[in-house]
């Protein structure tokens, strides 16, 4: 009985950038990112960014069925958690780093992944629909930039030294908040 109380009190990880003011697109904070990919995100320099936070928090946040969004940075964190979940599920189909890289890089730039305002976007309750064509293009570019950078940083964790990492692949069937970013 005591253990069940502990589970109820166990907090999820929220973004450390929630209290900071950033511009937003569809309710999602446009946070600084360390990346070479084009997009609207400003440079994070050498500081920890939202991709680092999402990768660090993934293995405990994935276990939650509910997540209280405390700000725009949490929306980016939730989106990235779903993206990482999808990347692991896709990479689990391959035995080598190169096969997984090819598939994930292609998926990251794909237009098949729904965006805020699109039918089938699983986080419609957390994101607002775009109010203009400019905002729509901006959010698409930002989420694409986040997906691309996440793939670059996630692959070495999934395939250290070219070998599958069982500690990451054990999450290939898990669903964060009972959702998937893109239905198969």
N, C-alpha and C positions, 0 to 999 in steps of 0.2 A: 504494500500500500504506500509506503514511503517513497519507493522508486517512481510510482506513477505521479506523485506530486512533483518530484524533481523534473520529470519530463515536461510537465505543464509549464514550469517556470524557466525552462531552458530557453534563452533568447536566441533569436536569429542574428546574423551579422548584418548590420546596416552600414551604408557608405559613410566614411569619415568626411565626405565632402558635402553632406546634406546641409550644414549650416552656412555654407559659403554661397554667395550670390553669383550665379552664372546665367548667361542667356539660355533660353529654352526653346525647344521645338516640340510641339504637341505635348507639352507638359514634362518632357524629358530634358534634364539639364545637359547642355552642350559642354562637357567637361574637357579639360586639357588631357591630351594623350601623347605618349611617346611613340611616334609612328612616322614612317616614311610614306605612308599611303595618303593619297589626296582626299580631302574632305574638309568640312567646316570646323573640326575640332582644333582648338589652339594647341600649341606645343606645350608639353608638360616639362620640358627640359629633362633633368635627371630625377625628378621627384616621382614618388609612387603615384600611379594613375588608376583610373577606374578598372582598366583591364587587369592590373596587378591585384586590386581588391577583389575582383570577381573570381580570379583564379585561386586566390588564397582562401576565399570564403566558400567556394563551390562545394567542397566535400562535407561541410556541415550544413550549409543552407539547402542543399539538395534533399535533405531529409525532412524538410518542413512541408506541410500541406497548406499552411497559411503564412502570409508574410505581410506585415503592416508597413506600408510605404510611408516614410517620414519626409520625403522630399523628392525633388527632381533627380537627384543623384541616385536614389534608391530605384527609380524607374529604369535608369541605365543599368544598375546592378541586376535587377530582375531580368531585364532583356538579355544581358550577357550570361546570366545563369542558365536561361533557357537555350541560348546559343551554344554554350559549352556542353550542355546535356545532349543537344543534337549532334555536335561534333564527335562526342564520345560514341554515340550510337552508330554514327556513320563509320567512324574509324574502326569500330569493333568488327566490321565486315571484312577488314583487310589484315593481312599478316605482316606487311612491310610498311615502313615509314613512307616510302615513295608512293606506294599505291594510295595510302591515306592522304598524303599531302596533295596529290593530284585531285582527288575527289573533293577534299575540303576547300581547297583554293577555288575550285570551280563553283562549289556551292556558296561560298562567301560572296562572290560577285554576282550570283544569280538573281534574276528578277522574280523568281518563283517564290521567294520568301516574302510573306505578307508584311506590310508596313502599317503604321497607324492610319486608320481610316479605310483600309482595304478589308474586303470581306474575308473572314477567316483569320484575322489578326487576333491571336489568343489573349493579348493584353489590352483589348479595347476598353475594358473597365478602368484601367490605370492610365492610359494615354488619352489625350483629347484628339479629335480629328483635326486635320490641318485646316486652317482658315483661308489659305491662299495657295496658289500653285507654287509660289516661291517657298513657303513653309513646307509643302509636300515634298518638293525636290530636296530641300535642306535636310529634312529628317531622313529621307531615303539615303542621301549621301553620308550622313553621320552614322547611321546604323550599319551601312556597308563598310565604312571606315573602321568601325569598332569590330565588326565580324572579321575583316581581313587581318587586323592586328592581333586579335585573339587567336586566330589559327596559327599565326607565326609563333606566338608564345606558348600555345598549348601543345603543339606537336612534340617539342623536346621532352615535355613531361609524360606524354603518352608513349613515346618510343625512345627512352633514354638509351644511348649507345645502340640505337637501331632495334632494340628488343621491346616487345609489348610490356607495358607496366601494369601488372595485375591490380595494383592498388588504385589505379585510375579506371581501368576497364570494368571493375566490379560495379561501377555506377552506370553502365551502359543501358540498363533497363529501368533505372529509377526515373521518376517524373517529379519535377519541382512543381509544387502546388497542383499536382495532377494535370499538368499541361504539357504540350509540345509546341515548339515554335512553328513547325511546318508539318502538316499531316502527310504521311507517305503516299 
